Amino acid sequence: MFHGLSSKRLYKRILKSVMPFLGVLALVGCQKVSELTTRPLATVDGHKLYLADVPGLSGDGLTAQDSAKIIDKYIKVWATEKLVVREAEKNVGANEEIEELMEKYRQSLLVYEYQLQLVNGVTQDKLSEEEVRAYYEKHQDLFLSSEPLFRGFYVLVSTKTADMDAFRMLCRRPDEGSMDILESLCIKNAAKFEYFKDSWLPLSEIQKSVPLTLNSTSMMRSRSMYETKDSTLAFIVYVEEFLKEGETQPFAYAEPRVRAMISEKRKSATIKKYEGDLYNDALKNGDLKIYKK
């Protein structure tokens, strides 16, 4: 739990800082560290809090004083919660509505956990490429892009670079050898180079990486270059291909979502079949009796 801070020496340092608060400093010199760490830090009505239960003690650079403050604060939070619950139980007393809600919540948790077990095997089954693609082709209306998508590459570079003309030339007419030259220029000029000709990026993802306002309309030209800049930075993008908002997402881009949707349908079908079988079996074996009027 302590990630390098679990030495005997550190435990003693922490415990020495905490013991004055607990009033048991004398224990440090006469008990083993293992015994001290299994001794409760606090108790309330039989509930016990141990050192291992306190979060936030695994950070690097924590001093013994830091640890003691964390422990002190957590003891107060933990004890207050237990004491408030105790007082609530005493003053509210038996409440049928609360008991009913608690029982419903317990049942919901049980059903949820059991359903996870039922569908676990379903989610682990591998979906074939044919099945995924067939679902995509049949339900293309579900995979319309909510924003423009692009394939290509871009460079983000200082406007003061002496290689600006070279950047523009390489981005305007890229070929097989120009990518290596472009990368070398980016390293030389501390520029950012993002290559995505083999995958699709939504406009929002590109915009997050570029501290300039992009004009998506100007970018929507296949096999062309678009540039925008301010007083310090220039953004140059080569667009290999684009799709407008509202067009069907390419299969490669939509595939993760297609797989997720098929898996959810499988889960739902598995649970529905199980519940139906359970109901019918209960009718057959007499566990369920329905008394018709």
C-alpha positions in Angstrom: 0.0 0.0 0.0 2.8 2.4 0.8 4.7 2.0 -2.5 8.2 2.2 -1.1 7.2 3.8 2.2 6.5 0.6 4.1 9.8 0.2 5.8 10.0 -0.5 9.5 11.6 2.9 10.0 8.8 4.8 8.3 6.1 3.0 10.2 7.8 4.0 13.4 8.1 7.6 12.2 4.4 7.7 11.3 3.3 6.0 14.5 5.5 8.3 16.6 3.7 11.2 15.1 0.3 9.7 15.6 0.7 8.3 19.1 0.6 11.6 20.9 -2.8 12.1 19.4 -3.8 8.6 20.5 -2.1 8.9 23.9 -0.2 5.7 23.6 3.4 6.8 22.6 4.9 4.3 25.0 3.9 1.4 22.8 6.4 2.4 20.1 9.4 1.2 22.1 8.1 -2.1 23.3 5.9 -3.5 20.6 6.8 -4.9 17.1 5.8 -2.7 14.1 3.5 -5.5 12.9 1.6 -5.4 16.2 1.3 -1.6 16.0 0.0 -1.6 12.5 -2.7 -4.2 13.4 -3.8 -2.2 16.4 -6.9 0.0 15.8 -6.4 3.7 15.4 -10.0 4.3 16.7 -13.1 2.4 17.6 -16.8 3.4 17.7 -19.5 1.0 18.9 -17.4 -2.0 17.9 -16.4 -0.6 14.5 -12.6 -0.5 14.2 -10.4 1.7 12.1 -6.9 0.5 11.2 -3.9 2.2 9.6 -4.3 0.2 6.4 -7.8 1.6 6.0 -6.6 5.2 5.8 -6.3 6.4 2.2 -3.7 8.9 0.9 -0.6 7.5 2.7 1.1 6.2 -0.4 2.2 9.5 -1.9 5.9 10.0 -2.5 7.6 12.6 -0.4 5.2 12.4 2.6 6.8 13.3 5.9 5.8 11.7 9.2 4.0 14.9 10.0 2.1 14.9 6.7 1.0 11.3 7.4 -0.1 12.2 10.9 -2.3 15.0 9.6 -3.9 12.7 7.1 -4.6 10.1 9.7 -5.9 12.7 12.2 -8.3 14.1 9.6 -9.5 10.7 8.4 -10.2 9.5 12.0 -12.4 12.6 12.5 -14.3 11.9 9.2 -14.7 8.2 9.9 -15.7 8.6 13.5 -18.2 11.4 12.8 -19.9 9.3 10.1 -20.3 6.4 12.5 -21.6 8.6 15.3 -24.1 10.4 13.0 -25.4 7.0 11.8 -25.7 5.9 15.5 -27.7 9.0 16.4 -29.9 8.6 13.3 -30.7 5.0 14.2 -31.6 6.1 17.7 -33.8 9.0 16.8 -35.4 7.8 13.6 -36.0 4.3 14.9 -37.8 1.7 12.9 -39.0 3.1 9.7 -40.9 0.8 7.3 -40.3 3.1 4.3 -36.5 3.1 4.9 -36.4 -0.6 5.5 -38.3 -1.2 2.2 -36.0 1.1 0.3 -32.9 -0.7 1.8 -34.4 -4.1 0.8 -35.1 -2.9 -2.7 -31.6 -1.6 -3.0 -30.1 -4.9 -1.7 -32.2 -6.9 -4.2 -31.1 -4.5 -7.0 -27.5 -5.0 -6.1 -27.9 -8.8 -6.0 -29.6 -8.9 -9.4 -27.1 -6.6 -10.9 -24.1 -8.7 -9.8 -25.8 -11.9 -11.0 -26.6 -10.4 -14.3 -22.9 -9.5 -14.7 -22.1 -13.1 -14.1 -24.6 -14.2 -16.7 -23.3 -11.9 -19.4 -19.6 -12.3 -18.6 -19.2 -15.1 -21.1 -21.1 -13.2 -23.7 -18.9 -10.2 -23.6 -15.8 -12.4 -23.8 -17.0 -14.0 -27.0 -15.1 -12.6 -30.0 -17.2 -10.9 -32.7 -16.3 -11.8 -36.2 -15.4 -9.1 -38.7 -18.2 -10.3 -41.0 -20.8 -10.0 -38.2 -19.6 -6.5 -37.2 -19.6 -5.3 -40.8 -23.0 -6.7 -41.5 -24.5 -4.9 -38.6 -22.8 -1.7 -39.7 -24.1 -2.0 -43.2 -27.7 -2.7 -42.0 -27.8 0.1 -39.5 -25.8 2.9 -41.2 -28.4 5.5 -40.0 -27.1 4.9 -36.5 -23.6 5.9 -37.4 -23.9 9.4 -38.8 -21.1 11.7 -37.9 -21.9 14.5 -35.5 -18.9 16.6 -36.8 -16.5 16.7 -39.7 -13.9 13.9 -39.9 -10.5 14.1 -41.5 -7.6 11.9 -42.7 -4.2 13.5 -43.2 -1.4 15.1 -41.2 -0.6 18.5 -39.7 2.3 20.5 -38.4 2.2 23.1 -35.6 5.3 25.4 -35.8 6.6 28.8 -34.8 6.0 31.5 -37.3 9.6 32.6 -36.7 11.1 29.5 -38.1 13.4 29.9 -41.1 12.0 26.7 -42.6 8.5 27.9 -43.1 8.6 27.7 -46.9 9.9 24.1 -46.7 7.1 23.2 -44.3 4.5 24.6 -46.8 6.1 22.9 -49.8 6.2 19.5 -48.0 2.6 19.8 -46.8 1.3 21.0 -50.1 2.7 18.1 -52.2 3.4 15.2 -49.9 5.0 12.0 -51.3 6.5 8.9 -49.8 9.8 10.5 -49.0 8.5 13.8 -47.7 7.3 12.5 -44.4 10.8 11.6 -43.2 12.0 15.1 -44.2 9.0 16.7 -42.5 9.7 14.8 -39.3 13.3 15.9 -39.4 12.3 19.5 -39.8 9.9 19.2 -36.9 12.6 17.9 -34.7 14.9 20.7 -35.8 12.3 23.4 -35.2 10.7 21.8 -32.1 7.4 21.6 -34.1 4.5 19.3 -33.5 3.8 16.7 -36.2 0.7 14.6 -36.2 0.2 11.9 -38.8 -3.3 10.4 -39.3 -3.6 9.5 -42.9 -4.4 5.9 -41.9 -7.1 6.8 -39.4 -9.9 9.3 -39.0 -9.8 12.2 -36.5 -12.9 14.3 -35.6 -12.5 18.1 -35.9 -12.9 18.5 -32.1 -9.9 16.2 -31.4 -7.7 18.2 -33.8 -8.9 21.5 -32.3 -8.0 20.3 -28.8 -4.4 20.0 -29.8 -4.2 23.3 -31.7 -4.3 26.6 -29.8 -5.7 28.4 -32.9 -9.3 28.6 -34.2 -9.7 26.3 -37.1 -12.0 26.9 -40.0 -13.6 23.5 -40.8 -15.1 24.8 -44.1 -11.8 25.8 -45.4 -10.3 22.5 -44.4 -12.9 20.5 -46.3 -10.9 20.0 -49.5 -9.5 16.6 -50.3 -5.8 16.4 -51.2 -5.2 20.0 -50.3 -3.4 22.1 -47.7 -5.0 24.5 -45.2 -3.0 27.0 -43.1 -3.9 29.4 -40.3 -1.7 31.3 -37.9 -1.4 34.1 -35.4 1.6 36.2 -34.3 3.5 33.2 -32.9 2.2 29.9 -34.3 1.3 28.5 -37.7 -1.0 25.4 -38.2 -0.5 23.7 -41.6 -2.7 20.6 -42.4 -2.8 18.4 -45.4 -6.2 16.9 -45.8 -6.2 13.5 -47.6 -9.9 13.0 -47.3 -12.8 14.4 -45.2 -16.4 13.7 -44.3 -19.0 16.3 -43.5 -21.2 16.4 -40.5 -24.2 14.1 -41.0 -22.4 11.7 -43.4 -22.1 8.1 -42.5 -18.9 7.4 -40.5 -16.4 5.1 -42.2 -16.5 1.5 -40.9 -13.0 1.8 -39.4 -14.0 4.8 -37.4 -17.4 3.4 -36.3 -16.2 -0.2 -35.6 -15.6 0.2 -31.9 -19.1 1.6 -31.4 -20.6 -1.1 -33.6 -18.9 -3.8 -31.5 -20.1 -2.2 -28.3 -23.7 -2.0 -29.6 -23.7 -5.7 -30.7 -22.3 -6.7 -27.3 -25.0 -4.8 -25.5 -27.7 -6.5 -27.6 -26.2 -9.8 -26.8 -26.2 -9.0 -23.1 -29.8 -7.9 -23.2 -30.9 -11.0 -25.2 -29.0 -13.3 -22.7 -30.7 -11.7 -19.7 -34.2 -11.7 -21.4 -33.8 -15.4 -22.3 -32.6 -16.4 -18.8 -35.5 -14.6 -17.2 -38.0 -16.2 -19.6 -36.6 -19.7 -19.0 -36.6 -19.1 -15.2 -40.3 -18.0 -15.3 -41.4 -21.0 -17.4 -39.5 -23.5 -15.4 -41.0 -22.1 -12.2 -44.5 -22.6 -13.7 -43.7 -26.2 -14.7 -42.2 -27.3 -11.4 -44.7 -25.6 -9.2 -42.4 -22.9 -7.7 -44.7 -20.3 -9.2 -48.5 -20.7 -8.8 -50.8 -18.2 -10.4 -54.4 -18.0 -9.1 -56.7 -16.8 -11.7 -60.0 -15.2 -10.7 
